[in-house]
Amino acid sequence: MTVALTIAGSDASGGAGIQADLKTFHRFGVFGEAVVTLITVQNTRGVGQVHTLPPDLVEAQIRAVLDDIPPGAAKTGALGSEEIAARVAKLAERFDFPLVVDPVMTAKNGAKLGGRRFAPCFLLTPNLEEASTIAGFEVNDSASMRRAAEKIQSMGAMNVLIKGGHLRGDAADLLYAAGEFHEFRSPRIETRHTHGTGCAYSAAITAELAKGTALVEAVRRAKQFVTEAIRGNPGLGSGSGPLNFFA
């Protein structure tokens, strides 16, 4: 059985974080493992509290997993602190499988969930705000997405996927891989129920990479899944509700 690992925070409402990752792994037919980095008190209306776990405990979880059931691919989500990010980055230097880094810096309501540091990785998946922070300039259109992707790639990410969900018009994402740009578009779906979109997207890519799917095709399949998961959202909660993980 194919195995995938998520290293991320917990969302008690089940729509984001390790809960979203594990649901996505299962939907894509892979066995999911989860290393918890932080615990949030949140629901669809926002994040009330964030409690980051001790870095030693996070590292011990990762080592235990790698020692017994190593994954075919792994991803990171919210890491919570620069020290945890540094620990993960150090361990990642010895990973013999692809690592997808979703650089979750803030929740949708602005709660801080991590810093600017990211581990050496096979793929980095920032949204426009995160790409702006990492690249050091505003990323708000196709041209700036291309410039940011090239700069971020030079900073240590082998490949870069900048998510353009907040652009006007279609939801257009840009992948920079092996020196080439690939664009993935989907019609914009007008809904407030988009909680956990980034988590599900990166988890779907990770699941496909664990199965041996080539990167461009993995992103295409993940994009299709997330689009349909948003379209078929169950309408739960009074705020930004979760996706349909059965999509």
N, C-alpha and C positions, 0 to 999 in steps of 0.2 A: 504494500500500500504506500502511495506517495504521502510524504509528510511535509507540512509547512509550519513555520514558527512565527508567532507575533510577539514582539517586545513592546509593550504599550501600557496605557493606563486603563483603569476600569470605569465604565459608565453604568451605574446601577439601573438606569432606565433602559438599557439594552440596545440603544440605537447607534452608539459609536464605540470607539476604543476596542479593547480585546473582545468584547461581546460581538460587535459588528464584524470584526476580523474572523472570529471562529465561525459565525453563521455563514460568512462568505466562503471560507475554506470548505465548509461542509457542502454548500451549494455547488461548488466546483469539484466535488468528489475527492478532496484530499483530507487527510487526518490532521487536525489542528492542535498545535501546542501553544501555550501562552505563558509568557514571563511577565508578571505584573510589575510596573514601575511606580505607579501612583494610584491612589483611590480618590475619586471625585464624589461629591454630593451634588447630583444634578438630575434634572429632568428636561422635558422639552422646552421649558421656559428659561433655563440657564444653569450656570454652575454656582453653587453656594459655597463649597469648600473644596480645597485640593490638598491632599496629604501625600507627600512624596515618601516613598520607602527608602530605607538606608541603602546606599550604594553597594555595600557588602552583600546585602540580601539579594539585590538585583543580579549582581555578578554570580552569586552562588546558584541562583535559579538557572541562569544561562549555562553555566558549567555542568550542572546536573543533567540538563536536557541534552547537551552535546555529547556527554559521556555515555549516554544510554540509547537515545533515539534521535540521532542527528537528522536534521531536516534536509529536504532537497532544495529549499529556498527559505529565506526569512525576511521579515519586514520590521521596521520600527515605526512607532507612532509617537505619542506624547512621552517624553523621557523625564520631564519634570525639573531637572537641574543640570548644570554644566558638568558636575562631577559624574553623574550617571552617564551622560553623553560621552564623557571621556573614557569611562570604563568600557562602554559598549564599543567605542571606536577602537580601543586597544584590542579587545577580543576579536573584533571584526577583521583585523589584520591577518588572522589565521583561519578565517572561514574559507572552506573549500566549496562553497555554494553561493549563489547570487544573494545579495542583500539589497532590498528595496527600502529606501529611507523616505518616509513621509514626514517632513520636518514640521510637525505640529507645534506651533509656537503659542497660539491663542485659541480659545474656544470661540464659538460664534458670538458670545456675549462679551468677549474681551478678556476673559480670565486667562492668566498666564499659565502655560502648560509646558514651556521649555525655552531653551536659549537658541543662539545662532549656530552653535557648533553641530556638525553632522559627521557621522562615521564615513570612512572610505567605503564607497558603495558601488554596486552595479548600476543602480538607478535611483535618482533623486526626483521626488514628485511634489514640488512646491506649487501652491496656488499663487495668484498674482501678488498678493500682499507679502507672502513668504519669499517669493522670488525677488521682490523689491528690496526686502531686508537683506537677503544674502548677497545680491549683486551690488547693492549700494546705490541704485538709482530706480526711479519710478518705472514700473512695468505695467503698461495699461493699453497696449495695442500689439498688433502682429509684429511690427518692426522691433519694438522694445523687447518682446518675448524672445525673438531670435538673438538679439544682442545679449540678453540675460542668460539664455541657455548656453551660449558659447563661453561667457565669462564663468558661469557656475561649473561648467565642465572643466575649465582650466584650474578650478579650485579643488578638484579631487574626485568629483563624481564621474564615473565612466560614461554614463548616459543621463540625460535630463529630460523630464516630462513636465512642462509648465502647463498647469490647468487653467484654462481661460473661462471658467464658469461664470465669472463676474463681468465679462466683456459684454458689450451691447450686441444684440443679434444672436446668432447661433452660439451654442456652447462649443467653442473651438479650443482644442488642446494641441500643444506643439511638442513633439518628441524630437530631440536632437541625439542621434545615435550613429556611431561610426562615421562622423563627419557629414551626415545627411539629415535633412529636416523632413519630418512626416507630420501631416496635419490630420486630426481626427475631429470631425464635426458631428453635431447632433442638434436637432431643433430645440430651441429653448422651451422648457415646460414651466408654465406659470403656476407655481405652488410654493407654499411656505414650508412644505415637508421635505427638507433636504438634510436633516440631521444625520451625520455620519457618512456623507457622500465621499469625502476624501479617504476615510478609513476603508470603506467598501471597495473603492477604486484600486487603491494600492494593494489591498488584500487579494483582490481578484487577479491582479497582475502577478503577485507572488505565487498564488496557487498555480497559475499557468506556467510560470517559470519552473516551479517545482516538478511539473509534469514534463518538462523538456521543451515546451513551446518556445519558438523564437520570439525575441522581444517585440518586434513590430506587430506580430500576430497576437501576442499576449495582451498588448495594449488595446488592440482593436476589439478583442473579445471582452476585455474588462470594460471598455467604454460602452459597448452595446449592453452589457449587463447593468451597469449603473444607470444608463438612460431609461431602461425598462423598469428598473427598481424605483426610480423617481416617479415615472409615469404611473406605476401601479401602487403607489404608496397607500398604506392602509388608513391614513387620516387619524392616527393616534395622537393624543395629547393636545393641549391648548396652545402650544408654542410651535417651534420648528420640530415637527414630528419625524419619526424614522422612515426608512425606505422599506420597500417590499423585498425582503431577502429571499423570497421564493421565486423571484423574477427569473 
